[in-house]
Structure formats: structure tokens, C-alpha cells
């Protein structure tokens, strides 16, 4: 048995090494590689992805798993969970021809460069053909698996175990019923709270403040780094090398503040997964929904609270000098103004999930055949007007604004909305044990980080999202807390 487990661990180490190399290439591609280098990096990603595929689907690996499964009752919890997840992964990819797997990996690596140029040039037509290929590959890969559910429900379940169209339709219908009317009510009583926080800040000062905020909320910069990219993201090589990006807009200094806090939430999760999971495939978030719950919790529940800013301005060593002339109430209302916008990552907390609803309905429509990729700009604009009352003046600020589809992340967007819902359930549970307002006012964010680490972070993928949410909150996904929170918060701000 010891020999079998050792062989298994060696294979896992080899797989993680490949995944780490892929992560480093991806980081380079999205942060500093010149456009002329995209082609070679795409090919390198394709080659390494194929090696990972071949390792995972090899007869040798399969035989090791089968041998261990015979003695599953005597295995420790970590090895047992690894076996379970690997079996699921193998079932998904073994039906995909290896040449198509490699082709798709190269395609998505190449697509990111094409998307970036298309966005710069406001040229959706140049991006549409490769985007159509990405959707077609995703549809085909699911069809290879012979699943009985519709294609999109299978994809949603891959990101969030147990999720499907029916459950998300219910959630978004509740948003339409509760939040869209509230948004229209607020829009009629428009207040210019943001005017107070509109000032220009140099990129250098924004960088300094971003790093100060990361340290303040508990991200360890000795085991992580903050860089820049066109679209903020978090990438983990391992728990001791967690890389975040943000972006700096001179006239919108709070843009970098909140994207930094958001990615910091992801990074804190990754850095605080238990040490005994470090060399396993469990050293990752329980699901994308749970992962997003941490980033959205830090960004919104904490970062947009009045108490957080009181503590930050009292305790931080670096701050924008312009904030010294503002009252706490002016800052709080400024960062929480409801203003339907075109750009998702700049969206206020109330309208954010409506942006996700637009993308969810589009993905569902393309995969069902209801929509064609070439028609996406018009479809996008109509939905933005229907739900948010705004229409993009260009595709760059419309259908081309997100990098996700070019990366092949079809079905990922709903994770943000699920993260919002989870985050408020987590807040409700945390309040029973911690005086959150007092902790934030005193700048004691370590208490919040420790609570999250003990309840969620340390388990990585050892537990399922359902297990974590039931253990932490006492129930499965429940949108009531999120919707009530939004209604209460914004009715108070807008009287």
C-alpha cells in the first residue's frame, strides 16, 4: 500500500509541476509578454497542456487509481478526496481526442491576444470567429461526455457542483423581481454622491495605496505580488506564490482600490489553504462560487462598509491626501453610489449581479443555438438597456469588455453572482461570533481572516461547496440574505 501511495503522490507532483509551469506562462502572457511573443507562448501552453492531458489519461495513472480504489476505506481523507476529484476529471477529459485538447489550449491562449487587440480597436468582427470556435469546442466537449442534461447545465455543474440552469433561472428571476424595480426607484431619485470622490491620483500613489491595502486586509506580500493587467485577476503557482493584478486609471482612483481588494480576497484564500494540502490537488478553492464569495466578501461586505474606511484611514501608513478633506459619510456614500454603468468591474454593488445576468443569458442562448456569435453586440446592447438602462457607445465598452470568454471560461460568470449570495450567508454566520463593525473600526482584520481561514480557507478542495456552506451557515445556497442586504443598505443610503 505504501508503494502504491508513493507512486500516486509522485504522479500528482508531476501533474502539479506541469500546472505550475502553465500558470507561469499564463502570467507572462497576460502581464508582460510583447504581442510578438503571443504565438510562441500559445504553442508552449498547448504543448504543456497536452503533457498534462497525457499524464492524467495515461494507462499507468489509471491503473494506480484503480489499485488505490480497491483499498479506499483505509486511505486518509486527503488521498481519498484526491482520488474522487481525479476520477471526475479523467471522466471529463478522456473522451476528448488529444489533438483537439491541444488545439483548444492553443486556441484560448491565442484568443486572449486577439481579444486585447479587438478591444483596443473596437473591432468585434475580428474577435468573433475565434470566439465562435471557443463556444463550439465547449459544446462539442460536453457532447463527447454523453450527458443527459443540456450542455449549459453540465458546464455550470463543472464550475459549481449541483448548479444548473433551473437554479440560476430562479435566482436571476428573483433579482429581476426585487432589484430591477429598486434600481429604477433609485434612478428616479438620482444623487451625485461620487462627485466628492472624483479626483486624480498618480499611478505611483495608486500603487502605494494598493500595496498598503493588501497588507492591511491580510494578504502576505512575502508570498505574493501585485502587478498590472488589462483585466485584474489572481493566479496561483502555489500557496507561497500567489500573484494578483490590478489596473490604474488616473481619474478613477477607487477603481484600483476595489479591484485590489477583490483580488486580495482571492489571494488570501489561496495563501491560507492548509499546509498539508500544499502538495496535493486539493490546494485550491472549493469551487469558483466559493472562491468568488471570498473576493466579493472582502470587496463589498468589508471594503464598501463605513467601518472599514474609518479603520483604514486611522491605521494605514499611506492614504490619498484628498481623503483627509472628506467626512466618513461622504466617502461611504461616494463608494456606494448607485449608477448603472457599462463596465462590470466598475459596477456598483447593487447593479453588479445584473451585469452577470446579461452574460448568463447570452451564454445560455449561444449554447442552446438561440443566439449567434456574430449577433452578440446587438444582443448585448439590448439586454444592457433592458436591465440597467444603459447602452454601450462601442463594443469595447460592451461585448468586448471581459477577457473571460477568450480564456475559454464559458460558464464562469455565474460564479460571481453565486459568490455574492454565499458572501452574505457567510456574513450572517460570522456576525453570530464576531462584532464585525467593532473589528473593522479598530483595524483588527486579522480576526476576520482567521475566522475565514478556520471555517473555509484551510479546507481547500477537501470539502465540497455544499459541505462548507452547510457547516458554516447551516444551509445551502440561499439568495434571501443577499437580496435583503441590498434592499436594506440602499434604501438607507437613498432614504
HELIX and SHEET records of a PDB file:
HELIX    1   1 UNK A    2  UNK A   31  1                                  30    
HELIX    2   2 UNK A   35  UNK A   37  5                                   3    
HELIX    3   3 UNK A   38  UNK A   57  1                                  20    
HELIX    4   4 UNK A   59  UNK A   70  1                                  12    
HELIX    5   5 UNK A   72  UNK A   74  5                                   3    
HELIX    6   6 UNK A   77  UNK A   93  1                                  17    
HELIX    7   7 UNK A   98  UNK A  121  1                                  24    
HELIX    8   8 UNK A  124  UNK A  144  1                                  21    
HELIX    9   9 UNK A  151  UNK A  159  1                                   9    
HELIX   10  10 UNK A  165  UNK A  175  1                                  11    
HELIX   11  11 UNK A  176  UNK A  180  3                                   5    
HELIX   12  12 UNK A  181  UNK A  188  1                                   8    
HELIX   13  13 UNK A  193  UNK A  197  5                                   5    
HELIX   14  14 UNK A  203  UNK A  217  1                                  15    
HELIX   15  15 UNK A  253  UNK A  271  1                                  19    
HELIX   16  16 UNK A  275  UNK A  277  5                                   3    
HELIX   17  17 UNK A  288  UNK A  296  1                                   9    
HELIX   18  18 UNK A  297  UNK A  302  3                                   6    
HELIX   19  19 UNK A  306  UNK A  315  1                                  10    
HELIX   20  20 UNK A  321  UNK A  325  5                                   5    
HELIX   21  21 UNK A  328  UNK A  335  1                                   8    
HELIX   22  22 UNK A  344  UNK A  346  5                                   3    
HELIX   23  23 UNK A  352  UNK A  368  1                                  17    
HELIX   24  24 UNK A  373  UNK A  375  5                                   3    
HELIX   25  25 UNK A  376  UNK A  388  1                                  13    
HELIX   26  26 UNK A  404  UNK A  407  5                                   4    
HELIX   27  27 UNK A  414  UNK A  430  1                                  17    
HELIX   28  28 UNK A  436  UNK A  441  1                                   6    
HELIX   29  29 UNK A  445  UNK A  455  1                                  11    
HELIX   30  30 UNK A  457  UNK A  459  5                                   3    
HELIX   31  31 UNK A  465  UNK A  473  1                                   9    
HELIX   32  32 UNK A  480  UNK A  493  1                                  14    
SHEET    1   A 3 UNK A 224  UNK A 228  0                                        
SHEET    2   A 3 UNK A 241  UNK A 246  1                                        
SHEET    3   A 3 UNK A 234  UNK A 238 -1                                        
END                                                                             
